[in-house]
Amino acid sequence: MTTVSNSNLGLQPGLWRWAALGFAFLAVAAAVATVIMPRSSGWVGVALLAGIGAVGSIFLFAIWPRPGAKSADARRIAEAAAAANVAWAVTSKDGIVLDCNDAYRQFAGAGTTQLPPPPELTQPGEGSAAVLFRLAQAAQSGQAGEEPFAAAPGLEILAAVRPLSSGQVAWWFTPRLARADVSAKASPARAQKAREKELGVADLFRDAPMGIAVCDAEGHIGDANAPFRDFFGASSNSLMGMIDDADRARINDLLREACDGKSPSATAELRSRAQQDRMAQLFVRPLQGTKRALLFLVDVSEQKALETKFAQSQKMQAVGQLAGGVAHDFNNLLTVIMGNAEFLLMRHQVGDPSFKEINEIHQNALRAATLVGQLLAFSRKQTLQPRVVNLRDVIGELAIMLRRLVREGMELKLDHGANLWTVHADEAQLSNAIINLVVNARDAMPEGGSVTIRTSNETVAQPVARGSAIMPAGDYVRIDVADTGTGIPRENLGKIFDPFFTTKPVGQGTGLGLATVYGIVKQSGGFISVDSELGKGATFTVFLPRFEGDAAVTVPEPERIPRDVTGQDTVLLVEDEEAVRSFAARALKLRGYNVLEAAGGEEALAIVSAASSPIHLLITDVVMPNMDGPTLVRNVRKLSPQTRIIYMSGYAEETFRRNDERAEDLHFLPKPFGLKQLAAKVKEVLSSGARPS
């Protein structure tokens, strides 16, 4: 409530006030004259001063502002209006509430310290909001008006509006009982208008793009539109019976708080009980004047699916980076273990008491190297030797071995498309991926069934989601590996490509089979996805991009392994891991080579600069501290252009080839390697015809 000012109460201003001021001025002048000239003034001056002062005081008392009858009436009216049960408010031209009583604050749902909202924003229902909006528009145009709206069953609010001076507007809200014959007694025009309004609200409710419903604290649905019921896929009138069990307690608490008026609005996520893949955002608001709640439901299933795919992609990338780093370190360790085991086997032949144990060490080191290779395949850092291949020929050659892999009572079917396009991939790794998929299908059919491998050409016109990635438009060769087995549970579909995830008993699977397939396909530039239904089998689909280049150029010449692996050339061996460097140097020295060792790039450059005789071959690790392998090679070529180069690394060849200026003249020795692989690679490079210039 605003405070009524008392500054203008009492005697009206005018000549009385000017006369009083004049007498007061004369009194002051007489007092000054009496003080300055006391002898001339005498007692006459003092008497005159006293008289003028008395008259001036009487006049000031008479005209002094003081509360009158009108002031008391105004205060009494203001206090009565503030305590009235009828809600009222005064708004500005812009619709801001300038003044209101406590009843209006309760009507608008505003606290004592909050700025109350304008009348047209106080009611959540479409019908009541439309009424208040029309009245506000009329008041802005200078027209008074009143119109009822339903606040609750059997209760109406009569809203009245009156324009005031200076553009302000007064509002009144009077509750009254609803009468059943209101529309009957109304004029035909008003009744028609009311019916049109009701139809408009019904259309908004029915055709809204989101789900809308009204329910009580127990979750009993009084009314709901089609999107609301379609989301749950059920026709029940109980909300608690249609939502997932995990969300039931939380939604029940929100409904009770909203119906009791304890919470103005709340938001929660829920899942449909009948359709577990559907997720929605639920907005709960109390329905003013009732013990019910208004529900708004927004389907966010697609958004959540995209978030899940993105999170899965990020997880796979992080796990791949971890696997690649671990595999690199393991490759160094395995190189040392395999090499020294081979040294021991050279001294302890078959029949020696220690041969069995040493051979076990060597064989398990080879198995560990295979496991590390699978990790590198998953992390897409394995060494590939891609060439142009025809999948029809590859799968045809594999068919004989694949038929041996499946059990008795199982059937392997091949279905090749006509005029199959070629792809650019590593044939051995691609065969490994297909074998893993067939073995996975075999294990999913313990009671027998059939495995079908289909190949076809497919042109994708628009980008499409495949697994956790988006496959761009283009031409692809499609490979389907389908089985009639038990299928994959829905909760496991997002984990099957994770490394070490397996549903097989302990000891029957490492969990790297499908992870390896995923890495091979992704490193080949392809995409993989899976469709499955419990009891009806699973289908793994691989898309490899069509090769558009010249096949003749990309087919590498088969490697010729020399029989004689001895030599007398000078070899500079650069490796930061001392154990690996010691093993490799010892192996080369046994073959007759003159070996120079360096622990890093700087030391190797110093050796090359100070060498009095030519260095025929440089063997360097790719990843080293301070100076990596490619940087070392570029500096060595400036000092010794005739030196041949061999890179050795546990990473893929592509990690350095695309960064080197003369990658076509380089050779690669993947870790882990043994004595034979090292000696054969060195002999092959030194025996080649052309030398880098």
C-alpha positions in Angstrom: 0.0 0.0 0.0 1.2 3.5 -0.8 1.2 6.1 2.0 -1.2 9.1 1.6 0.7 12.4 2.0 -0.5 15.0 4.6 1.4 18.0 3.1 -1.7 19.6 1.6 -4.2 19.0 4.4 -5.6 21.9 6.6 -6.3 25.4 5.4 -6.0 25.9 1.7 -3.0 28.0 0.5 -3.6 31.5 -0.9 -3.8 35.1 0.5 -4.0 33.9 4.1 -0.6 32.5 3.8 0.9 35.6 2.1 -0.7 37.8 4.8 0.8 35.7 7.6 4.2 35.9 6.0 3.8 39.8 5.8 3.0 40.1 9.5 5.9 37.8 10.3 8.2 40.1 8.2 7.0 43.2 10.0 7.5 41.5 13.4 11.1 40.7 12.5 11.7 44.3 11.2 10.3 45.8 14.3 12.4 43.5 16.5 15.6 44.5 14.5 14.7 48.2 14.8 14.1 47.9 18.6 17.4 46.1 19.1 19.4 48.6 17.0 17.8 51.8 18.3 16.4 51.0 21.8 16.4 54.6 22.9 14.4 56.0 19.9 11.9 53.1 20.1 11.3 53.2 23.8 8.4 51.3 25.3 6.2 52.1 22.3 8.5 50.1 20.1 8.5 47.1 22.5 4.7 47.1 22.7 4.4 47.4 18.9 6.8 44.5 18.5 4.9 42.3 20.9 1.6 43.0 19.2 2.8 42.3 15.7 4.5 39.1 17.0 1.2 37.9 18.6 -0.8 38.6 15.5 1.7 36.8 13.3 1.8 33.8 15.6 -2.0 33.6 15.4 -2.0 33.7 11.6 0.8 31.0 11.4 -1.2 28.7 13.7 -4.3 29.2 11.7 -2.7 28.3 8.3 -0.2 25.6 9.6 -0.9 22.3 7.6 -2.6 19.6 9.8 -4.7 16.5 9.3 -8.3 17.1 8.7 -11.4 15.1 8.1 -10.5 14.2 4.5 -7.1 12.9 5.6 -8.6 10.6 8.1 -11.1 9.3 5.6 -8.4 8.6 3.1 -6.3 6.6 5.6 -9.4 4.6 6.7 -10.2 3.8 3.0 -6.6 2.8 2.3 -6.5 0.5 5.3 -9.8 -1.1 4.4 -8.6 -1.7 0.8 -5.3 -3.3 2.0 -7.2 -5.7 4.3 -9.9 -6.6 1.8 -10.3 -10.2 0.7 -11.0 -9.0 -2.9 -7.7 -8.9 -4.8 -6.9 -5.6 -6.4 -3.9 -4.1 -8.1 -2.8 -0.9 -9.9 -0.5 -1.3 -13.0 1.5 1.1 -15.0 1.4 1.7 -18.8 4.0 -1.0 -19.2 2.0 -3.5 -17.1 4.2 -3.3 -14.0 2.3 -3.7 -10.7 2.6 -0.4 -8.8 0.4 -1.2 -5.8 -1.6 -4.2 -4.6 -3.0 -5.8 -1.5 -2.1 -9.1 0.2 -5.0 -10.9 -1.5 -3.6 -10.1 -4.9 -0.1 -11.5 -3.8 -1.8 -14.8 -2.8 -3.8 -14.8 -6.1 -0.6 -14.3 -8.1 1.5 -16.7 -6.0 4.1 -14.0 -5.0 5.8 -13.6 -1.7 5.9 -10.5 0.4 9.4 -9.6 -0.8 8.8 -10.4 -4.5 7.6 -8.2 -7.2 4.1 -9.5 -8.1 3.6 -10.4 -11.8 1.1 -8.6 -14.0 -2.5 -9.9 -13.8 -2.3 -11.5 -17.3 0.6 -13.7 -16.2 -0.8 -15.0 -12.9 -2.9 -17.9 -14.1 -1.5 -21.0 -15.8 -4.6 -22.1 -17.6 -5.0 -21.2 -21.3 -8.6 -20.0 -20.8 -7.9 -17.7 -17.8 -4.8 -16.3 -19.4 -6.7 -15.4 -22.6 -9.4 -13.6 -20.5 -6.9 -11.5 -18.6 -5.0 -10.7 -21.8 -8.1 -9.4 -23.5 -8.9 -7.2 -20.5 -5.4 -5.8 -20.5 -5.7 -5.0 -24.2 -9.0 -3.2 -23.6 -7.6 -1.2 -20.7 -4.6 0.0 -22.8 -7.1 1.3 -25.3 -9.0 3.2 -22.6 -11.9 0.8 -22.2 -13.3 -0.6 -19.0 -14.4 -4.2 -18.9 -15.1 -7.3 -16.8 -15.2 -11.0 -17.7 -15.3 -14.2 -15.6 -13.0 -17.2 -15.9 -13.0 -20.6 -14.2 -10.5 -21.0 -11.4 -11.7 -24.4 -10.2 -14.7 -26.7 -10.6 -17.7 -24.7 -9.3 -15.7 -21.5 -8.7 -15.3 -18.5 -11.0 -13.3 -15.3 -10.7 -14.8 -12.1 -12.0 -12.0 -10.0 -13.4 -12.7 -6.2 -13.7 -10.5 -3.6 -15.2 -10.8 0.2 -15.2 -8.4 2.7 -16.8 -7.1 5.5 -14.5 -5.5 8.9 -15.2 -2.0 9.1 -16.5 -2.4 5.7 -18.2 -2.5 3.5 -15.0 -5.0 0.6 -14.8 -6.9 -0.7 -11.8 -7.8 -4.4 -11.5 -10.3 -6.2 -9.3 -10.7 -10.0 -8.9 -13.9 -11.1 -7.2 -14.5 -14.8 -6.5 -18.0 -16.2 -7.0 -19.8 -19.5 -7.4 -20.2 -20.7 -10.9 -23.7 -21.1 -12.2 -24.8 -23.8 -14.6 -27.1 -21.6 -16.5 -24.6 -18.8 -17.2 -24.2 -19.6 -20.9 -28.0 -20.2 -21.2 -28.9 -16.8 -19.9 -26.1 -15.1 -21.8 -26.8 -13.4 -25.1 -26.4 -15.6 -28.2 -23.3 -13.6 -29.4 -21.6 -14.0 -26.0 -22.5 -17.7 -25.8 -21.1 -18.3 -29.3 -17.9 -16.4 -28.3 -17.5 -18.6 -25.2 -18.0 -21.7 -27.2 -15.3 -20.6 -29.7 -13.0 -19.9 -26.9 -13.5 -23.3 -25.4 -12.9 -24.9 -28.7 -9.7 -23.0 -29.2 -8.4 -24.1 -25.8 -9.4 -27.7 -26.6 -7.5 -27.5 -29.9 -4.4 -26.2 -28.1 -4.6 -29.0 -25.6 -5.2 -31.7 -28.2 -2.8 -30.6 -31.0 0.1 -29.5 -28.8 3.5 -31.0 -29.9 4.3 -31.9 -26.3 2.4 -34.2 -23.9 0.0 -32.4 -21.5 -2.0 -34.0 -18.7 -3.8 -33.2 -15.4 -3.5 -35.6 -12.5 -3.9 -35.7 -8.7 -1.4 -36.4 -6.0 -1.9 -40.2 -6.4 -1.0 -40.1 -10.1 -4.6 -40.6 -11.4 -4.8 -38.9 -14.8 -7.9 -36.8 -15.2 -7.2 -35.8 -18.8 -4.3 -36.2 -21.3 -3.6 -35.5 -24.9 -2.5 -38.0 -27.5 1.3 -37.2 -27.4 1.2 -37.8 -23.6 -0.4 -41.3 -24.0 1.7 -42.2 -27.1 4.9 -41.7 -25.2 4.0 -44.3 -22.7 2.5 -46.7 -25.2 -0.3 -47.6 -22.8 -3.9 -46.5 -22.2 -3.8 -46.7 -18.4 -5.1 -43.7 -16.3 -2.4 -44.3 -13.6 0.8 -42.4 -14.2 2.7 -44.5 -11.7 1.7 -47.7 -13.6 3.2 -46.3 -16.9 6.6 -45.0 -15.7 9.7 -47.1 -15.0 10.0 -48.5 -11.5 13.3 -46.6 -10.9 11.5 -43.3 -11.5 8.3 -44.0 -9.6 9.3 -42.7 -6.1 10.8 -39.5 -7.4 7.8 -38.6 -9.6 5.4 -39.5 -6.7 7.1 -37.0 -4.4 7.0 -34.2 -7.1 3.3 -34.8 -7.6 2.5 -34.6 -3.9 4.5 -31.4 -3.4 2.8 -29.8 -6.5 -0.7 -30.7 -5.4 -0.1 -29.5 -1.9 1.2 -26.2 -3.2 4.7 -26.7 -1.6 6.5 -26.4 -4.9 5.6 -23.9 -7.7 7.3 -26.0 -10.4 9.6 -29.0 -10.7 11.4 -30.9 -13.4 12.4 -34.6 -13.6 13.5 -37.2 -16.2 11.6 -40.5 -16.6 11.4 -43.6 -18.7 8.4 -45.3 -20.1 7.8 -48.7 -18.5 6.4 -50.2 -21.8 9.1 -48.7 -24.0 12.4 -48.6 -22.1 14.2 -46.8 -24.9 11.9 -43.8 -24.5 13.0 -41.0 -22.2 11.2 -37.7 -21.4 11.6 -34.5 -19.5 8.6 -34.0 -17.2 7.5 -30.5 -16.0 5.2 -30.5 -13.0 3.2 -27.3 -12.0 0.4 -26.9 -9.5 -3.0 -26.2 -10.9 -4.2 -23.0 -9.1 -7.1 -23.4 -6.8 -7.2 -27.2 -7.0 -5.4 -30.2 -5.4 -4.2 -31.3 -8.9 -1.0 -30.8 -10.9 -0.5 -29.9 -14.6 2.1 -32.0 -16.4 4.1 -31.1 -19.5 6.1 -34.0 -21.1 8.8 -33.4 -23.7 10.2 -36.5 -25.5 14.0 -36.3 -25.3 14.7 -39.9 -26.5 16.6 -38.9 -29.6 18.7 -36.3 -27.7 19.6 -38.8 -25.1 20.5 -41.3 -27.8 22.9 -38.8 -29.4 24.4 -38.0 -26.0 25.0 -41.7 -25.4 26.6 -42.2 -28.8 28.9 -39.2 -28.2 29.9 -40.5 -24.8 30.5 -43.9 -26.2 32.6 -42.5 -29.0 34.7 -40.5 -26.4 35.1 -43.5 -24.2 36.3 -45.7 -27.1 38.8 -43.0 -28.1 40.1 -42.7 -24.6 40.4 -46.5 -24.2 42.1 -46.7 -27.6 44.7 -44.1 -26.6 45.4 -46.0 -23.4 45.6 -49.3 -25.2 48.0 -47.9 -27.7 50.3 -46.4 -25.1 50.3 -49.7 -23.1 50.9 -51.7 -26.2 53.9 -49.6 -27.1 55.6 -50.2 -23.8 54.8 -53.9 -23.9 56.3 -54.2 -27.4 59.6 -53.1 -26.1 59.4 -55.6 -23.2 58.4 -58.4 -25.6 61.2 -57.6 -28.0 63.7 -58.1 -25.2 62.0 -61.3 -23.9 61.6 -62.9 -27.4 65.2 -62.0 -28.4 66.9 -63.3 -25.3 64.7 -66.4 -25.4 66.0 -67.0 -28.9 69.6 -66.5 -27.7 69.0 -69.1 -25.1 67.4 -71.5 -27.6 70.5 -71.2 -29.7 72.6 -72.6 -26.9 70.0 -75.0 -25.5 68.9 -77.3 -28.3 66.2 -79.9 -28.3 67.1 -82.5 -25.7 68.7 -80.1 -23.3 67.0 -80.1 -19.8 66.4 -76.4 -20.1 64.9 -76.4 -23.6 61.3 -77.0 -22.5 61.2 -74.0 -20.0 63.0 -71.7 -22.4 60.7 -72.7 -25.3 57.6 -72.1 -23.0 58.9 -68.6 -22.3 59.3 -68.0 -26.1 55.9 -69.4 -27.0 54.1 -67.3 -24.3 56.0 -64.2 -25.4 54.6 -64.9 -29.0 51.1 -65.2 -27.5 51.6 -62.0 -25.6 52.7 -60.3 -28.9 49.5 -61.5 -30.5 47.5 -60.0 -27.6 49.3 -56.7 -27.9 48.6 -56.7 -31.6 44.9 -57.0 -30.8 45.1 -54.0 -28.5 46.9 -52.0 -31.3 44.2 -53.1 -33.7 41.5 -51.8 -31.3 43.4 -48.5 -30.8 43.9 -48.3 -34.6 47.7 -48.1 -34.3 48.7 -51.5 -35.7 50.9 -51.8 -38.8 48.8 -52.3 -41.9 49.9 -53.2 -45.5 46.9 -52.1 -47.5 46.4 -53.0 -51.1 43.4 -53.1 -53.5 41.4 -56.3 -52.8 38.2 -57.8 -54.1 36.1 -59.0 -51.2 34.6 -61.8 -53.2 38.0 -63.3 -53.7 39.0 -62.8 -50.1 35.9 -64.4 -48.6 36.0 -67.2 -51.2 39.5 -68.1 -50.1 38.4 -67.9 -46.4 35.4 -70.1 -46.9 37.3 -73.4 -46.6 38.8 -72.4 -43.3 35.6 -70.9 -42.0 33.6 -74.1 -42.7 36.1 -75.9 -40.4 35.6 -73.3 -37.7 31.8 -73.8 -37.4 30.6 -76.9 -35.5 28.7 -79.8 -36.9 25.0 -79.0 -37.4 25.9 -75.4 -38.5 25.7 -74.1 -42.0 27.9 -71.4 -43.6 26.2 -69.6 -46.4 27.8 -67.1 -48.9 25.8 -64.6 -50.8 27.9 -62.3 -53.0 26.5 -59.3 -54.9 27.2 -58.8 -58.6 30.1 -56.6 -59.8 31.4 -56.0 -56.4 33.5 -52.9 -56.0 37.2 -53.1 -54.8 38.4 -51.7 -51.5 41.7 -50.5 -50.2 42.6 -52.6 -47.1 45.0 -55.0 -45.5 43.9 -58.4 -46.7 45.3 -60.3 -43.8 43.7 -58.0 -41.2 40.4 -57.9 -43.1 40.4 -61.7 -43.1 41.1 -61.7 -39.4 38.1 -59.4 -38.8 35.8 -61.7 -40.8 37.1 -64.8 -38.9 36.4 -63.1 -35.6 32.8 -62.3 -36.6 32.2 -65.9 -37.7 33.6 -67.3 -34.5 31.5 -64.9 -32.5 28.4 -66.1 -34.5 29.4 -69.7 -33.9 29.6 -69.2 -30.1 26.1 -67.6 -30.2 24.6 -70.8 -31.6 25.3 -73.6 -29.1 22.4 -75.7 -30.5 23.3 -75.2 -34.2 22.1 -72.8 -36.8 23.4 -70.9 -39.9 25.9 -68.2 -40.5 25.4 -66.1 -43.6 28.1 -63.8 -45.1 26.5 -61.3 -47.6 28.4 -58.8 -49.7 26.9 -56.0 -51.8 27.5 -52.5 -53.2 25.7 -49.7 -51.4 25.5 -46.0 -52.2 24.7 -43.7 -49.2 23.0 -40.5 -50.3 22.9 -38.8 -46.9 25.1 -39.0 -43.8 23.8 -41.8 -41.5 24.6 -42.9 -37.9 26.4 -46.2 -37.8 27.2 -47.3 -34.3 28.7 -44.4 -32.4 29.9 -42.6 -35.6 28.4 -40.7 -38.5 29.0 -42.4 -41.9 29.3 -39.8 -44.7 27.6 -40.1 -48.0 29.4 -42.1 -50.7 29.9 -45.5 -52.2 30.6 -48.5 -49.9 31.0 -52.2 -50.1 28.8 -53.8 -47.5 29.6 -57.0 -45.6 26.9 -58.6 -43.4 27.7 -61.5 -41.0 24.3 -62.8 -39.8 23.5 -65.7 -37.4 20.4 -67.4 -36.1 21.7 -67.6 -32.5 20.5 -66.3 -29.2 21.0 -62.6 -29.9 22.5 -59.9 -27.8 20.7 -58.3 -24.9 19.8 -54.6 -25.4 21.9 -53.6 -22.3 25.0 -55.1 -23.9 24.8 -53.6 -27.4 26.7 -50.5 -26.3 29.5 -52.5 -24.8 30.3 -55.3 -27.2 33.1 -53.4 -28.9 34.8 -52.5 -25.6 38.1 -54.3 -25.0 37.9 -57.1 -22.4 34.1 -57.0 -22.3 32.8 -60.6 -22.7 29.7 -62.6 -21.6 31.5 -65.9 -21.9 32.6 -67.9 -18.8 36.1 -67.2 -17.4 38.8 -68.8 -19.5 36.7 -69.0 -22.7 37.3 -65.6 -24.1 39.6 -62.5 -23.7 37.0 -60.0 -24.8 39.2 -58.7 -27.5 37.7 -60.4 -30.6 35.0 -57.7 -31.4 37.3 -55.0 -30.2 39.9 -56.1 -32.7 37.2 -56.2 -35.5 36.2 -52.6 -34.5 39.8 -51.4 -34.7 40.6 -53.0 -38.1 37.4 -51.7 -39.6 38.0 -48.1 -38.3 41.7 -48.1 -39.3 40.6 -49.2 -42.8 38.4 -46.1 -43.0 35.2 -48.2 -42.6 32.2 -48.3 -40.2 30.6 -51.2 -38.2 27.2 -51.5 -36.5 25.1 -54.4 -35.1 21.4 -55.2 -35.1 20.1 -57.9 -32.7 17.0 -59.2 -31.1 16.9 -61.8 -28.3 16.1 -65.2 -29.7 16.4 -64.1 -33.3 20.2 -63.8 -33.8 22.4 -60.9 -34.6 23.7 -59.2 -37.8 27.1 -57.3 -37.9 27.3 -54.9 -40.8 30.6 -53.6 -42.1 30.9 -50.7 -44.6 34.2 -50.2 -46.4 34.7 -47.2 -48.7 34.9 -48.0 -52.4 38.4 -47.7 -53.9 38.5 -45.1 -56.7 42.2 -45.1 -57.6 44.4 -47.2 -59.9 44.7 -50.7 -58.5 47.9 -51.5 -60.3 49.9 -48.8 -58.5 48.8 -49.8 -55.0 49.6 -53.5 -55.1 53.0 -53.9 -53.4 55.6 -56.3 -54.6 55.9 -59.5 -52.5 58.8 -59.4 -50.1 61.7 -61.7 -50.8 63.4 -62.9 -47.6 67.1 -63.4 -48.3 68.6 -66.8 -47.2 71.9 -65.3 -46.3 71.4 -62.8 -43.5 75.1 -62.1 -42.7 77.0 -58.9 -43.7 80.0 -56.7 -43.1 78.4 -53.2 -43.4 78.3 -50.5 -40.7 75.0 -50.1 -38.9 74.1 -47.2 -36.6 71.5 -48.4 -34.0 69.5 -45.7 -32.2 67.2 -46.8 -29.4 66.4 -45.1 -26.0 65.4 -48.4 -24.4 68.8 -49.9 -23.3 67.5 -53.5 -23.1 66.1 -53.4 -26.7 69.3 -51.7 -28.0 71.5 -54.3 -26.3 69.6 -57.2 -27.8 69.5 -55.7 -31.3 73.2 -54.8 -31.3 74.2 -58.3 -30.1 72.0 -59.9 -32.8 73.6 -57.8 -35.6 77.1 -58.3 -34.3 76.5 -62.1 -34.4 75.7 -61.7 -38.1 79.0 -60.0 -38.8 77.9 -56.3 -38.9 79.9 -53.4 -37.5 77.4 -51.9 -35.0 77.5 -48.3 -33.6 75.1 -47.7 -30.7 73.3 -44.4 -29.7 70.8 -43.8 -26.9 69.2 -40.8 -28.6 69.0 -38.5 -31.6 71.7 -36.0 -30.4 74.2 -38.8 -29.8 73.5 -40.4 -33.1 74.1 -37.1 -35.0 77.4 -36.7 -33.2 78.4 -40.2 -34.3 77.5 -39.5 -37.9 79.4 -36.2 -37.9 82.5 -37.7 -36.5 82.4 -40.9 -38.6 85.5 -41.4 -40.8 84.0 -44.3 -42.8 80.5 -44.4 -44.3 77.5 -45.6 -42.3 75.5 -47.8 -44.6 72.3 -48.3 -42.5 70.5 -46.3 -39.8 68.1 -48.2 -37.6 66.1 -45.8 -35.3 63.2 -46.0 -33.0 60.3 -43.7 -33.9 59.3 -42.4 -30.5 62.3 -41.1 -28.5 62.7 -38.2 -26.0 64.1 -34.8 -27.2 64.5 -35.8 -30.8 62.2 -38.4 -32.5 63.1 -40.7 -35.3 61.8 -38.7 -38.3 63.7 -35.6 -37.1 66.8 -37.6 -36.7 66.4 -39.1 -40.2 66.1 -35.6 -41.8 69.3 -34.4 -40.1 71.2 -37.6 -41.0 70.3 -37.3 -44.7 71.9 -33.8 -44.8 75.2 -35.3 -43.5 75.1 -38.7 -45.2 72.6 -38.9 -48.1 73.6 -42.4 -49.0 72.6 -43.9 -45.7 69.6 -46.3 -45.8 66.9 -46.0 -43.2 64.9 -48.6 -41.1 62.3 -47.4 -38.6 61.4 -49.7 -35.8 58.3 -49.0 -33.6 55.4 -50.6 -31.9 53.1 -48.0 -33.5 51.5 -48.1 -36.9 53.6 -47.2 -40.0 51.2 -44.4 -40.9 52.1 -42.5 -37.7 55.4 -41.4 -39.2 55.0 -42.0 -42.9 52.7 -39.0 -43.4 55.1 -36.7 -41.6 58.3 -37.7 -43.5 59.4 -36.0 -46.7 60.8 -39.2 -48.3 58.5 -41.9 -46.8 58.6 -44.0 -50.0 62.3 -44.7 -49.5 62.0 -45.8 -45.9 61.6 -49.3 -44.4 59.7 -50.4 -41.3 60.4 -53.1 -38.7 57.4 -53.5 -36.3 58.0 -54.4 -32.7 58.2 -57.0 -31.2 60.7 -58.7 -33.5 63.1 -61.6 -33.0 66.5 -62.5 -34.3 65.4 -63.8 -37.7 63.1 -60.8 -38.4 65.8 -58.3 -37.5 68.6 -60.0 -39.5 66.3 -60.6 -42.5 65.1 -57.0 -42.6 68.6 -55.6 -42.4 69.9 -57.9 -45.2 66.9 -57.0 -47.4 67.4 -53.2 -47.1 71.2 -53.4 -47.6 70.8 -55.7 -50.6 68.3 -53.5 -52.3 69.4 -51.8 -55.6 68.4 -48.2 -55.2 69.8 -46.0 -52.4 68.2 -42.8 -51.1 69.8 -39.7 -52.5 
